[in-house]
Amino acid sequence: MSDMIRNTRQTQGEVDSMFTDRWSPRAMSPDPISEEQLAMLFEAARWAPSCFNEQPWLFVYATSPVGRAQFTEVLVEKNRRWAGQAPLLLFVLARRTFRHNGKPNRHAVFDAGAAWMSLALQARRLGLYAHGMAGFSQEKAYGLLQLSPEEFEVIAAVAVGRHGDPAELPDDLRQMESPNGRKPREEIAVRFG
Amino acid sequence: MSDMIRNTRQTQGEVDSMFTDRWSPRAMSPDPISEEQLAMLFEAARWAPSCFNEQPWLFVYATSPVGRAQFTEVLVEKNRRWAGQAPLLLFVLARRTFRHNGKPNRHAVFDAGAAWMSLALQARRLGLYAHGMAGFSQEKAYGLLQLSPEEFEVIAAVAVGRHGDPAELPDDLRQMESPNGRKPREEIAVRFG
């Protein structure tokens, strides 16, 4: 993680540090991402598990200034204020039906979440951060990407880049610029019987 | 991965090997999982990212013979044939609404997918495998867990354990006992503009 921010996350016992070293900064350095790094991010996502090995995830990404500007327009104002700086923006989509029989895939979004997590962890391996965003217009996203909401669900936007200088963030965003905490583990893992 | 199975996965360029070392065996060793390992699996899941840091995931797990037998009953027959052997069985659920305002959380299942991926990768760090299953009765799961389908979506079942001896699997399952492939990366990552 950045030298500028202290990670004060408290774990409940041991865990691989890759999970607590991943967080969602808003200060993004405009340093470009190489084609090799880009390939590795999607390669990690590619190997995620999915129901019937359907691989329902689709990543549509922009690295060019024009493409990133168009993606940024789809975000809510609060995200527009910081995410446009990132050298890579992308949307995560899930295909709603199985290709082998056309039936609804009720695991598509869950499996896309697994692929997204893989991308986020591979990003840290490259010294990058991936910040997922729910705040965007689905309607604008379908229009821009020219994809059908019947065929795909557009789930999340993601900004990827090196950590930038938090001092350059607006005051309100700078105050949120640190890794956040979690509920106690007992609330999310319950023993049965 | 197990010495008994060769991993023939072909990557398209470099990627951290943790992503290709994770796969979904059916030959599960009955060796128990320690309380420390159990805690680490859920600790990894706990640090996943989520919309508004809602942490909508819930893992209900069984390690006792009685609890595992009850969980196994909920699975479809094809999964019952191998998963009952695993020392840890669990269900992954997502809370449908935000706790802070009661509104629908349309990212809950996606975020639960991220938490599930974290658990699966932490499993490999411990020499374990986590095999996710879509094949189970949602209705039976809600009944057994005494959770409301209005409050939670039960998404996946998971068997966790060390890799067992594939020779002990029934013939048809043994023939599937190897890491599977993926679509070309170009089909899942598309450049915009």
Chai-1 contact restraints between the chains, C-beta under 6 A:
chainA,res_idxA,chainB,res_idxB,connection_type,confidence,min_distance_angstrom,max_distance_angstrom,comment,restraint_id
A,Q12,B,E43,contact,1.0,0.0,6.0,A-B,restraint_1
A,G13,B,A39,contact,1.0,0.0,6.0,A-B,restraint_2
A,E14,B,M40,contact,1.0,0.0,6.0,A-B,restraint_3
A,V15,B,M40,contact,1.0,0.0,6.0,A-B,restraint_4
A,V15,B,E43,contact,1.0,0.0,6.0,A-B,restraint_5
A,V15,B,A44,contact,1.0,0.0,6.0,A-B,restraint_6
A,D16,B,Q122,contact,1.0,0.0,6.0,A-B,restraint_7
A,D16,B,R125,contact,1.0,0.0,6.0,A-B,restraint_8
A,F19,B,A44,contact,1.0,0.0,6.0,A-B,restraint_9
A,F19,B,W47,contact,1.0,0.0,6.0,A-B,restraint_10
A,F19,B,S118,contact,1.0,0.0,6.0,A-B,restraint_11
A,T20,B,W47,contact,1.0,0.0,6.0,A-B,restraint_12
A,A39,B,G13,contact,1.0,0.0,6.0,A-B,restraint_13
A,M40,B,E14,contact,1.0,0.0,6.0,A-B,restraint_14
A,M40,B,V15,contact,1.0,0.0,6.0,A-B,restraint_15
A,F42,B,R185,contact,1.0,0.0,6.0,A-B,restraint_16
A,F42,B,A189,contact,1.0,0.0,6.0,A-B,restraint_17
A,E43,B,Q12,contact,1.0,0.0,6.0,A-B,restraint_18
A,E43,B,V15,contact,1.0,0.0,6.0,A-B,restraint_19
A,A44,B,V15,contact,1.0,0.0,6.0,A-B,restraint_20
A,A44,B,F19,contact,1.0,0.0,6.0,A-B,restraint_21
A,R46,B,R182,contact,1.0,0.0,6.0,A-B,restraint_22
A,R46,B,R185,contact,1.0,0.0,6.0,A-B,restraint_23
A,R46,B,I188,contact,1.0,0.0,6.0,A-B,restraint_24
A,W47,B,F19,contact,1.0,0.0,6.0,A-B,restraint_25
A,W47,B,T20,contact,1.0,0.0,6.0,A-B,restraint_26
A,P49,B,G132,contact,1.0,0.0,6.0,A-B,restraint_27
A,C51,B,A134,contact,1.0,0.0,6.0,A-B,restraint_28
A,N53,B,N180,contact,1.0,0.0,6.0,A-B,restraint_29
A,Q55,B,K183,contact,1.0,0.0,6.0,A-B,restraint_30
A,W57,B,I188,contact,1.0,0.0,6.0,A-B,restraint_31
A,L58,B,I188,contact,1.0,0.0,6.0,A-B,restraint_32
A,F59,B,A189,contact,1.0,0.0,6.0,A-B,restraint_33
A,V60,B,V190,contact,1.0,0.0,6.0,A-B,restraint_34
A,V60,B,F192,contact,1.0,0.0,6.0,A-B,restraint_35
A,A62,B,F192,contact,1.0,0.0,6.0,A-B,restraint_36
A,A62,B,G193,contact,1.0,0.0,6.0,A-B,restraint_37
A,S64,B,G193,contact,1.0,0.0,6.0,A-B,restraint_38
A,V66,B,G193,contact,1.0,0.0,6.0,A-B,restraint_39
A,G67,B,F192,contact,1.0,0.0,6.0,A-B,restraint_40
A,G67,B,G193,contact,1.0,0.0,6.0,A-B,restraint_41
A,H107,B,A134,contact,1.0,0.0,6.0,A-B,restraint_42
A,V109,B,V109,contact,1.0,0.0,6.0,A-B,restraint_43
A,V109,B,F110,contact,1.0,0.0,6.0,A-B,restraint_44
A,F110,B,V109,contact,1.0,0.0,6.0,A-B,restraint_45
A,F110,B,G113,contact,1.0,0.0,6.0,A-B,restraint_46
A,F110,B,I155,contact,1.0,0.0,6.0,A-B,restraint_47
A,G113,B,F110,contact,1.0,0.0,6.0,A-B,restraint_48
A,G113,B,G113,contact,1.0,0.0,6.0,A-B,restraint_49
A,G113,B,A114,contact,1.0,0.0,6.0,A-B,restraint_50
A,A114,B,G113,contact,1.0,0.0,6.0,A-B,restraint_51
A,A114,B,W116,contact,1.0,0.0,6.0,A-B,restraint_52
A,A114,B,M117,contact,1.0,0.0,6.0,A-B,restraint_53
A,W116,B,A114,contact,1.0,0.0,6.0,A-B,restraint_54
A,M117,B,A114,contact,1.0,0.0,6.0,A-B,restraint_55
A,M117,B,M117,contact,1.0,0.0,6.0,A-B,restraint_56
A,S118,B,F19,contact,1.0,0.0,6.0,A-B,restraint_57
A,Q122,B,D16,contact,1.0,0.0,6.0,A-B,restraint_58
A,R125,B,D16,contact,1.0,0.0,6.0,A-B,restraint_59
A,G132,B,P49,contact,1.0,0.0,6.0,A-B,restraint_60
A,A134,B,C51,contact,1.0,0.0,6.0,A-B,restraint_61
A,A134,B,H107,contact,1.0,0.0,6.0,A-B,restraint_62
A,I155,B,F110,contact,1.0,0.0,6.0,A-B,restraint_63
A,N180,B,N53,contact,1.0,0.0,6.0,A-B,restraint_64
A,R182,B,R46,contact,1.0,0.0,6.0,A-B,restraint_65
A,K183,B,Q55,contact,1.0,0.0,6.0,A-B,restraint_66
A,R185,B,F42,contact,1.0,0.0,6.0,A-B,restraint_67
A,R185,B,R46,contact,1.0,0.0,6.0,A-B,restraint_68
A,I188,B,R46,contact,1.0,0.0,6.0,A-B,restraint_69
A,I188,B,W57,contact,1.0,0.0,6.0,A-B,restraint_70
A,I188,B,L58,contact,1.0,0.0,6.0,A-B,restraint_71
A,A189,B,F42,contact,1.0,0.0,6.0,A-B,restraint_72
A,A189,B,F59,contact,1.0,0.0,6.0,A-B,restraint_73
A,V190,B,V60,contact,1.0,0.0,6.0,A-B,restraint_74
A,F192,B,V60,contact,1.0,0.0,6.0,A-B,restraint_75
A,F192,B,A62,contact,1.0,0.0,6.0,A-B,restraint_76
A,F192,B,G67,contact,1.0,0.0,6.0,A-B,restraint_77
A,G193,B,A62,contact,1.0,0.0,6.0,A-B,restraint_78
A,G193,B,S64,contact,1.0,0.0,6.0,A-B,restraint_79
A,G193,B,V66,contact,1.0,0.0,6.0,A-B,restraint_80
A,G193,B,G67,contact,1.0,0.0,6.0,A-B,restraint_81
